[in-house]
Amino acid sequence: MILEHTPLARQLDIVFKQLKEELSYLSSGTLFIQIRNNSIGKFGIRHFPMESRGSQLQMTEKGLSEAQFISFHQTAKESLKFKKWTHGEICFEFALKQNMLCTSIQFESNYNMANILSNNDKIY
């Protein structure tokens, strides 16, 4: 599959399919996707699967349900409408709070000065 010809929303579908099992046992974390030329390269989840209650560490027992997974996936796809750049990273923070999925999205655009200088003869 050539990613350059695959819409970013379809690439995001592939990411969520790959991470579905991992999300099923996480109650919080940050899903990140790194984008270059509108193609997803590296992706994954930053998370802490253990919580402490007093002096005891516990593994997270409950992750996203099927309905929460679908909602998270749909929210991530909808957020792509707000992306106006070709290189960068999107972070989707998620947490279950009282069995309700809460998400926030952070966009980070990246630029390369060498590319800008080589493509523009005129500098302001």
Secondary structure, DSSP 8 states (H G I E B T S, - for coil): --GGGS-HHHHHHHHHHHHHHHHTT-SEEEEEEEEETTEEEEEEEE---EEEETTEEEE------HHHHHHHHHHHHHHGGG---SSEEEEEEEEEETTEEEEEEEEEE---HHHHHHH-S---
